[in-house]
Amino acid sequence: MLQTFVKIVKSKAGATAIEYGLIAALIAVAAMVAIQGVASESTKMWNKVGSEVNNN
């Protein structure tokens, strides 16, 4: 039983999985921030187009 616990503690696989998880989370957050910025600019552009169409 003690040997099994020592193997688990010394295992690098768990640490690697956590690192990959953190990297994936960071990429997801960066993608959300980028998409929000694009969405904001896109909304402004379409609002301007709509205003121009309504004025003419």
C-alpha positions in Angstrom: 0.0 0.0 0.0 2.8 2.4 0.9 4.6 1.6 -2.3 1.6 2.4 -4.4 1.2 5.8 -2.7 4.9 6.6 -3.3 4.4 5.7 -7.0 1.5 8.0 -7.3 3.3 10.9 -5.6 6.4 10.5 -7.8 4.3 10.1 -11.0 4.8 12.9 -13.6 1.7 12.0 -15.6 -0.7 13.9 -13.2 1.4 17.0 -13.3 1.6 16.9 -17.1 -2.2 16.5 -17.3 -2.6 19.5 -15.0 -0.2 21.6 -17.1 -2.1 20.7 -20.3 -5.3 21.6 -18.6 -4.0 25.0 -17.6 -2.7 25.7 -21.1 -6.1 24.8 -22.6 -7.8 27.1 -20.1 -5.5 29.9 -21.0 -6.1 29.4 -24.7 -9.9 29.4 -24.1 -9.7 32.6 -22.1 -7.6 34.3 -24.8 -10.0 33.2 -27.5 -13.0 34.6 -25.5 -11.3 37.9 -25.1 -10.4 38.1 -28.8 -14.0 37.1 -29.8 -15.5 39.8 -27.6 -13.3 42.4 -29.1 -14.2 41.4 -32.7 -17.9 41.2 -31.7 -17.9 44.7 -30.3 -16.3 46.1 -33.4 -18.6 44.2 -35.7 -21.7 45.4 -33.8 -20.5 49.0 -34.2 -19.9 48.5 -37.9 -23.3 47.0 -38.5 -25.0 49.7 -36.5 -23.3 52.3 -38.6 -24.3 50.6 -41.8 -27.9 50.3 -40.6 -27.9 54.0 -39.7 -26.6 55.0 -43.1 -29.2 52.8 -44.9 -32.0 54.3 -42.8 -30.8 57.9 -43.5 -30.8 57.4 -47.3 
